[in-house]
Every structure is written in structure tokens, then in C-alpha cells.
Amino acid sequence: MRFWPWRRRASIPRIDRHDLVLAEDLVRRSVEEVFAVRERAVHDGGFVYRGSLLTEPGRAIDVMQARLRPLGFTPFIHPDGGEVLLRAVALGEPGGRPRRALNLVLFVLTCLSTLFAGAFFYGSPTFDAFRSSRLGALFVSGVPFAATLMAILGVHEFGHYFTARRYRASVSLPYFIPAPPPVFLFGTLGAIIRMRSPARDRNSLFDIAAAGPLAGLAVAIPALLLGLSWSTVVRQPDVEQVIFGQSLLMQGLVYLLVGPVPEGMMLFTHPMADAAWAGFFVTALNLFPVGQLDGGRIAYALFGGRHRLVGMMTVAATLLLGVVTMSPNWFVWAALVVFLIGFQHSPPLDDVTPLTPGRRLVGILCLVLFVLLIPPVPIDIG
């Protein structure tokens, strides 16, 4: 899951925007009850103030929002050395009607594409089976894979959605992304939701970001255990086949339930286990501590402005992993991260209030999970 960052919108002005002196004076007088201004400047259609808070950050943001919203501005506060930087940004209220019909259509298409993928896994590596009289039964056989994968993705996305709603953030319903199998093995590229407003503070930012992966894993792990219990150990065939690499977590669970696989044998996994593998992998990609990914938001909550350095180091480690394992998967993913996702992150309104110790501990756990969920060679032909 990737959050779409909120977009800067031109607000409907209640004041003459060309009269910067009047605009700045109104904004400054609106916040002086909770913020002592020492320096001020005009920047990028808004105003920047340097000074100190006269009350705790949470209350200051509440007062500033109530005072500046009628003027068409949104306040952001950041630590700046021993002082606080206040940015009053021309950011209007979230607009546009919910596109629920599109959400529903994409969900149905993704259900169908994952059903097709499940049937493909269960059937044959060619399309011959799809031209047989058993076509209906073949699609029924794809239900365990499709239902499991959609459950993992759905719980992941709605973990984000309901946590965001709990914090009264403006957020869209999930947009599932169908993808045609067998070009895309699993029949989907996951899902995204759109954050239409900034997070309130680092704590709410962290909760919204971490809720998805943790909720998804709460479904993926039992699904994997159940799927492994229905899997069988068979003699390894002499023909080429698609091999799904195992992460450290999956290796441990396979060893726990199946035990060591003898030489010359292989584990023929049940479709539910295949779907759980896909859920593990999608969760691992989302936990990459980069940009607007779940892991990027967790990294921002943990490390603040140093999140960019964490993201760059992660991409460098990804490239090194690709070199060591000779797996092209990681070169492709690193390119997608650099050129499509990027390292930028939208800040919360209150960037002064620190992350609570409990959340910091859970954040470290998420980074450990990221390492445990990464398969060194995700997909190979052997």
C-alpha cells in the first residue's frame, strides 16, 4: 500500500491575497495567543514564522487550525534548533466527491484477476486447461488463493482506513489494482488509499502507517500456517518451475510445521500458502522505509528529518542485495523506489510532539519485521 500524499490546493480566499501586508498581519495576530513570533517571512504563497510556543504543541495546533482555517491557511509546526518554525500554508479543505463506484469496480476486477491467478496456479503452466470442459471447476479451484490474498490486502488497507478515520483524517476508500495473470503472477499490484489531509502529529502518522502491515500480517500468518498444513512434500520435477524465495520468517514457520525437506524433494504448497507468501512479500515491500510507503511514514515518525538518509541507505542496501544474490528483482524495485516513489514525505501538522516510547518500540519491531519478511531472491526460475 502506498499513500497518495495530500496535495496543496488553492484555497478560496477570504482576504485580498495580493495585499501581503494585510494577509501576514491577520495570520500573525491569529496565532499570537499560542505562538511568540521572533522572525517572519513570506514563502511560497504562505508565511513562515520563527519563535516559540506559549502552550503545549497539541493545544497550539488546535488553536491555530481554528483561527487560520477561515483565512484559507493550514498551520505546520517544526522544531528548529531551540526554537519552533511555524509555516502557514495555503492549503484548502479536501475537495471532490468520493469515487465509490470506482473503488467498487476496481475491487470486483481485482477479485476476478486474483481468481484467474489462483486458477492458473492450481491448473497448468499453460493455458490449455482454460480451454477444457473443466473450466468452471478450474476457476472454483482458484477461490482459496483469491479469497486469502484479497482478505490479506483488504484487512491491510482497512487497517489504514479505520485508523485514519479514528484520528478524523480525510482518507479515501482503498483503490485495489488488478493486474492480468500470468504476466503478473498474483493478479494484483496491491492497493492504495489517498490521504486527503495531513496527519495531526507523529503519533497519529505512526498509528495510521503501522496499522496496515500489522493487521495484514494478523491474517497472513494464520493463512500461511493453515496452507502449510495442507501442503505436501513431493519429488522435485526435472522441468523448470517458478520458485518463490523464502524469507527468514517463512523459513522458520515452514521448518516449524513441515520440518526439513529431504534432498531431491520440494514442498508443493497449497494455494492458500501461495497467497500468504504474496501477502508477506507485499507487506515487506510496503515496510521499505522510503517516501510515502508505510515504512517511509514509520521512519518519518521515528527519525524525523533523518528519514531521507534512512531511505537512501535502504535503497543502497537493496542494490547490494541484488548484487550479492544476482537477483534482478531488487534492481527493478530500487529503480521504482528512486524514480516513482522518491524520498519525499509530507510532514504532520505537529512535528514537535515526539513519538511515545511505546510507539517507538513498535516502530523498531516493524523494522525488524521488514528484515524478517524480505526474501533474498523473491522469484526465480529453476
C-alpha positions as CSV (number, residue, x, y, z in Angstrom):
1,M,0.0,0.0,0.0
2,R,1.2,3.4,-0.8
3,F,-0.4,6.6,0.5
4,W,-1.0,9.2,-2.1
5,P,0.3,12.4,-0.5
6,W,-2.1,15.2,0.1
7,R,-1.9,18.0,-2.5
8,R,-1.6,21.6,-2.0
9,R,-4.8,23.3,-3.1
10,A,-5.6,26.9,-3.8
11,S,-8.0,28.0,-1.0
12,I,-11.0,30.2,-1.5
13,P,-9.6,33.5,-0.2
14,R,-11.4,35.5,2.4
15,I,-8.8,38.2,2.2
16,D,-7.0,40.1,-0.5
17,R,-4.2,37.7,-1.4
18,H,-2.3,40.5,-3.2
19,D,-2.1,42.6,-0.1
20,L,0.6,40.5,1.6
21,V,1.0,43.0,4.4
22,L,-2.7,42.7,5.4
23,A,-2.6,38.9,5.0
24,E,0.5,38.5,7.1
25,D,-0.8,40.8,9.8
26,L,-4.1,38.8,10.0
27,V,-2.2,35.4,10.2
28,R,0.3,36.7,12.8
29,R,-2.4,38.2,15.1
30,S,-4.4,34.9,14.8
31,V,-1.6,32.8,16.3
32,E,0.0,35.2,18.8
33,E,-2.1,33.8,21.7
34,V,-0.2,30.5,21.4
35,F,3.0,31.4,19.5
36,A,5.5,34.2,20.2
37,V,6.9,35.4,16.8
38,R,10.6,36.4,16.7
39,E,11.1,36.4,12.9
40,R,8.7,36.4,9.9
41,A,8.9,35.9,6.2
42,V,6.8,35.3,3.1
43,H,7.5,32.0,1.4
44,D,5.8,30.1,-1.5
45,G,2.4,31.7,-1.1
46,G,2.3,31.4,2.7
47,F,4.1,32.8,5.7
48,V,6.9,31.4,7.9
49,Y,7.4,32.4,11.5
50,R,10.3,31.6,13.8
51,G,9.7,31.8,17.6
52,S,8.4,29.7,20.5
53,L,5.2,28.1,21.6
54,L,3.4,29.6,24.5
55,T,1.5,26.3,25.3
56,E,1.9,22.6,24.6
57,P,2.1,21.7,20.8
58,G,-1.3,19.8,20.7
59,R,-3.3,22.7,22.0
60,A,-1.3,25.2,19.9
61,I,-2.2,23.3,16.7
62,D,-5.9,23.2,17.7
63,V,-6.0,27.0,18.3
64,M,-4.0,27.7,15.1
65,Q,-6.3,25.5,12.9
66,A,-9.4,27.1,14.3
67,R,-8.1,30.6,13.7
68,L,-6.3,30.1,10.3
69,R,-8.8,27.8,8.6
70,P,-11.3,30.7,7.9
71,L,-8.4,32.6,6.4
72,G,-7.5,29.7,4.0
73,F,-4.3,28.6,5.7
74,T,-3.2,25.4,7.4
75,P,-0.5,25.6,10.2
76,F,2.6,23.3,10.4
77,I,5.0,23.5,13.3
78,H,8.5,22.0,13.2
79,P,11.4,22.0,15.7
80,D,14.2,24.3,14.6
81,G,17.2,24.2,17.0
82,G,15.9,25.6,20.2
83,E,13.0,27.3,18.6
84,V,9.9,26.4,16.6
85,L,9.2,27.1,13.0
86,L,5.6,27.8,12.1
87,R,4.5,27.6,8.4
88,A,1.1,29.0,7.4
89,V,0.4,27.2,4.1
90,A,-2.4,28.0,1.7
91,L,-3.9,24.5,1.9
92,G,-7.7,24.4,1.4
93,E,-10.1,21.8,2.7
94,P,-10.2,18.4,1.0
95,G,-12.5,18.7,-2.1
96,G,-14.1,16.4,-4.5
97,R,-16.8,13.7,-4.1
98,P,-15.8,10.2,-3.0
99,R,-15.4,8.0,-6.1
100,R,-17.0,4.9,-4.5
101,A,-18.2,3.5,-7.8
102,L,-14.5,3.4,-9.0
103,N,-13.5,1.7,-5.7
104,L,-16.1,-1.0,-6.2
105,V,-15.3,-1.6,-9.9
106,L,-11.6,-1.9,-9.1
107,F,-12.4,-4.3,-6.2
108,V,-14.5,-6.5,-8.4
109,L,-11.9,-6.5,-11.2
110,T,-9.2,-7.4,-8.7
111,C,-11.3,-10.3,-7.3
112,L,-11.6,-11.6,-10.8
113,S,-7.9,-11.2,-11.7
114,T,-6.8,-12.9,-8.5
115,L,-9.3,-15.7,-9.1
116,F,-7.8,-16.2,-12.5
117,A,-4.3,-16.2,-11.0
118,G,-5.4,-18.8,-8.4
119,A,-6.8,-21.0,-11.1
120,F,-3.6,-20.6,-13.1
121,F,-1.5,-21.7,-10.1
122,Y,-3.8,-24.7,-9.4
123,G,-4.1,-25.6,-13.1
124,S,-1.3,-25.9,-15.6
125,P,1.6,-23.6,-16.6
126,T,-0.1,-23.2,-20.0
127,F,-3.5,-22.0,-21.0
128,D,-4.6,-25.4,-22.2
129,A,-6.5,-26.1,-19.1
130,F,-8.6,-23.0,-19.7
131,R,-9.9,-24.4,-22.9
132,S,-11.1,-27.6,-21.4
133,S,-14.5,-28.7,-20.3
134,R,-13.3,-28.3,-16.7
135,L,-13.1,-24.5,-16.9
136,G,-15.8,-23.9,-14.3
137,A,-14.2,-26.3,-11.8
138,L,-10.8,-24.8,-12.5
139,F,-12.0,-21.3,-11.5
140,V,-13.6,-22.7,-8.4
141,S,-10.2,-24.1,-7.6
142,G,-8.8,-20.6,-7.7
143,V,-11.1,-19.4,-4.8
144,P,-8.7,-20.4,-1.9
145,F,-5.9,-18.3,-3.4
146,A,-8.0,-15.3,-4.4
147,A,-10.0,-15.2,-1.1
148,T,-6.9,-15.5,1.0
149,L,-5.0,-12.8,-0.9
150,M,-7.9,-10.4,-1.0
151,A,-8.5,-10.9,2.7
152,I,-4.9,-10.1,3.5
153,L,-4.9,-7.0,1.2
154,G,-8.4,-5.9,2.4
155,V,-7.5,-6.1,6.1
156,H,-4.3,-4.3,5.4
157,E,-6.0,-1.4,3.7
158,F,-8.9,-1.1,6.1
159,G,-6.4,-1.1,8.9
160,H,-5.1,2.1,7.5
161,Y,-8.6,3.4,6.7
162,F,-10.2,2.9,10.1
163,T,-7.2,4.2,12.0
164,A,-7.2,7.3,9.8
165,R,-10.9,7.8,10.5
166,R,-10.3,7.3,14.2
167,Y,-8.0,10.3,14.0
168,R,-10.5,12.2,11.9
169,A,-8.1,12.4,8.9
170,S,-9.7,12.7,5.5
171,V,-8.9,9.5,3.6
172,S,-10.3,7.6,0.6
173,L,-11.5,4.1,0.5
174,P,-8.9,1.6,-0.9
175,Y,-8.2,1.5,-4.6
176,F,-7.4,-2.1,-5.5
177,I,-5.2,-2.5,-8.5
178,P,-6.0,-5.5,-10.8
179,A,-3.2,-7.0,-13.0
180,P,-3.6,-9.6,-15.7
181,P,-2.1,-13.0,-14.9
182,P,0.2,-14.8,-15.8
183,V,2.1,-11.6,-16.7
184,F,1.5,-10.5,-13.1
185,L,1.6,-13.8,-11.2
186,F,-0.7,-12.8,-8.4
187,G,-3.3,-11.0,-10.4
188,T,-2.9,-7.7,-8.5
189,L,-0.4,-4.9,-7.7
190,G,-1.9,-4.4,-4.3
191,A,-3.9,-1.3,-3.4
192,I,-3.5,2.3,-2.4
193,I,-5.5,4.8,-0.4
194,R,-5.4,8.6,-0.7
195,M,-4.7,10.7,2.3
196,R,-6.6,14.0,1.6
197,S,-5.3,15.8,4.7
198,P,-2.0,15.9,6.7
199,A,-1.6,13.7,9.8
200,R,-2.1,15.6,13.0
201,D,1.3,14.6,14.6
202,R,3.9,11.9,14.5
203,N,1.9,9.6,16.8
204,S,-1.2,9.6,14.6
205,L,1.1,9.3,11.5
206,F,2.7,6.3,13.0
207,D,-0.6,4.6,14.0
208,I,-2.1,5.1,10.6
209,A,1.0,3.7,8.8
210,A,1.7,0.8,11.1
211,A,-1.9,-0.4,11.3
212,G,-2.0,-1.7,7.8
213,P,1.0,-4.1,7.8
214,L,0.3,-5.3,11.3
215,A,-3.3,-6.0,10.5
216,G,-2.4,-7.7,7.2
217,L,0.1,-10.0,9.0
218,A,-2.5,-10.9,11.5
219,V,-4.3,-12.6,8.6
220,A,-1.3,-13.7,6.6
221,I,0.4,-15.7,9.3
222,P,-2.6,-17.9,10.2
223,A,-3.3,-18.3,6.5
224,L,0.3,-19.5,5.9
225,L,0.1,-21.9,8.8
226,L,-3.2,-23.4,7.5
227,G,-1.9,-23.5,3.9
228,L,1.3,-25.3,5.0
229,S,-0.8,-27.9,6.9
230,W,-2.5,-28.7,3.6
231,S,0.8,-28.7,1.6
232,T,2.7,-31.8,0.6
233,V,6.4,-32.8,0.1
234,V,6.9,-34.2,-3.4
235,R,9.8,-35.3,-5.6
236,Q,11.4,-32.3,-7.3
237,P,10.5,-32.4,-11.0
238,D,13.1,-32.1,-13.8
239,V,11.2,-29.3,-15.6
240,E,11.7,-25.6,-15.0
241,Q,9.3,-24.1,-12.5
242,V,8.6,-20.8,-10.7
243,I,10.3,-20.8,-7.2
244,F,9.2,-18.4,-4.5
245,G,12.1,-17.5,-2.3
246,Q,11.6,-17.8,1.5
247,S,12.1,-15.0,4.0
248,L,13.6,-15.7,7.4
249,L,10.1,-15.6,9.0
250,M,8.7,-18.0,6.4
251,Q,11.7,-20.4,6.7
252,G,11.1,-20.6,10.4
253,L,7.3,-21.3,10.0
254,V,7.9,-23.9,7.3
255,Y,10.5,-25.6,9.5
256,L,8.1,-25.5,12.5
257,L,5.2,-27.1,10.6
258,V,6.8,-29.2,7.9
259,G,10.3,-29.9,9.2
260,P,13.4,-30.2,7.0
261,V,12.7,-31.0,3.3
262,P,14.9,-34.0,2.2
263,E,17.4,-33.6,-0.7
264,G,15.7,-34.1,-4.1
265,M,12.3,-33.2,-2.7
266,M,10.3,-30.0,-2.6
267,L,7.4,-28.5,-0.8
268,F,4.3,-28.3,-3.1
269,T,2.4,-25.5,-1.4
270,H,-1.4,-25.2,-1.2
271,P,-2.8,-22.1,-2.9
272,M,-3.6,-20.6,0.5
273,A,0.1,-20.8,1.3
274,D,0.9,-19.2,-2.0
275,A,-1.4,-16.3,-1.2
276,A,0.1,-15.9,2.2
277,W,3.6,-15.8,0.6
278,A,2.3,-13.0,-1.7
279,G,0.9,-11.2,1.4
280,F,4.2,-11.5,3.2
281,F,6.0,-10.1,0.1
282,V,3.6,-7.2,-0.3
283,T,3.9,-6.3,3.4
284,A,7.7,-6.4,3.1
285,L,7.6,-4.0,0.1
286,N,5.3,-1.7,2.0
287,L,7.6,-1.7,5.0
288,F,10.5,-0.3,3.0
289,P,11.4,2.8,5.0
290,V,11.2,5.1,1.9
291,G,9.0,8.0,0.9
292,Q,5.2,7.6,1.1
293,L,5.3,3.8,1.7
294,D,4.1,2.6,5.1
295,G,7.7,2.0,6.1
296,G,8.6,5.5,5.0
297,R,5.9,7.0,7.3
298,I,7.1,4.9,10.1
299,A,10.6,6.0,9.5
300,Y,9.5,9.7,9.5
301,A,7.7,9.2,12.8
302,L,10.8,7.5,14.3
303,F,13.6,9.6,12.8
304,G,12.1,12.9,11.7
305,G,14.2,14.8,9.1
306,R,16.7,11.9,9.0
307,H,14.1,9.7,7.3
308,R,15.6,10.7,3.9
309,L,19.0,9.3,4.9
310,V,17.4,6.1,6.1
311,G,15.6,5.7,2.8
312,M,18.8,6.3,0.8
313,M,20.7,3.8,2.9
314,T,17.8,1.3,2.4
315,V,18.0,1.7,-1.4
316,A,21.8,1.2,-1.3
317,A,21.3,-2.0,0.7
318,T,18.7,-3.2,-1.8
319,L,21.1,-2.7,-4.7
320,L,23.8,-4.6,-2.7
321,L,21.3,-7.4,-2.0
322,G,20.7,-7.6,-5.8
323,V,24.4,-7.8,-6.5
324,V,25.0,-10.5,-3.8
325,T,22.1,-12.7,-4.8
326,M,22.3,-11.9,-8.6
327,S,18.5,-11.3,-8.4
328,P,17.2,-8.7,-10.9
329,N,14.1,-8.2,-8.8
330,W,15.9,-5.9,-6.4
331,F,17.3,-3.7,-9.2
332,V,13.8,-3.2,-10.6
333,W,12.4,-2.4,-7.2
334,A,15.2,0.1,-6.4
335,A,14.5,1.8,-9.7
336,L,10.8,2.1,-8.9
337,V,11.6,3.5,-5.5
338,V,14.0,6.1,-6.8
339,F,12.1,7.3,-9.9
340,L,8.4,6.7,-8.9
341,I,8.2,6.7,-5.1
342,G,11.0,9.0,-4.2
343,F,12.3,10.1,-0.8
344,Q,9.9,13.0,0.0
345,H,7.4,12.8,2.8
346,S,4.5,15.0,3.7
347,P,5.0,16.3,7.3
348,P,2.3,16.2,10.0
349,L,0.8,19.4,11.3
350,D,2.6,19.0,14.6
351,D,6.1,17.8,14.1
352,V,7.2,19.0,17.6
353,T,5.4,16.4,19.7
354,P,7.8,13.3,19.9
355,L,6.8,9.7,19.3
356,T,5.7,8.0,22.5
357,P,8.1,5.3,23.9
358,G,5.5,2.5,23.3
359,R,5.2,3.5,19.6
360,R,8.9,3.8,19.2
361,L,9.2,0.2,20.4
362,V,6.5,-0.9,17.9
363,G,8.3,1.0,15.2
364,I,11.6,-0.9,15.9
365,L,9.5,-4.1,15.7
366,C,8.2,-3.0,12.3
367,L,11.8,-2.5,11.1
368,V,12.7,-6.0,12.4
369,L,9.6,-7.4,10.6
370,F,10.8,-5.7,7.4
371,V,14.1,-7.6,7.6
372,L,12.4,-10.9,8.5
373,L,9.9,-10.6,5.6
374,I,12.4,-9.9,2.8
375,P,13.2,-13.0,0.7
376,P,16.8,-12.7,-0.6
377,V,15.6,-13.9,-4.1
378,P,11.8,-13.2,-4.3
379,I,11.0,-15.1,-7.5
380,D,13.3,-17.4,-9.6
381,I,13.0,-19.9,-12.3
382,G,14.7,-23.2,-11.6
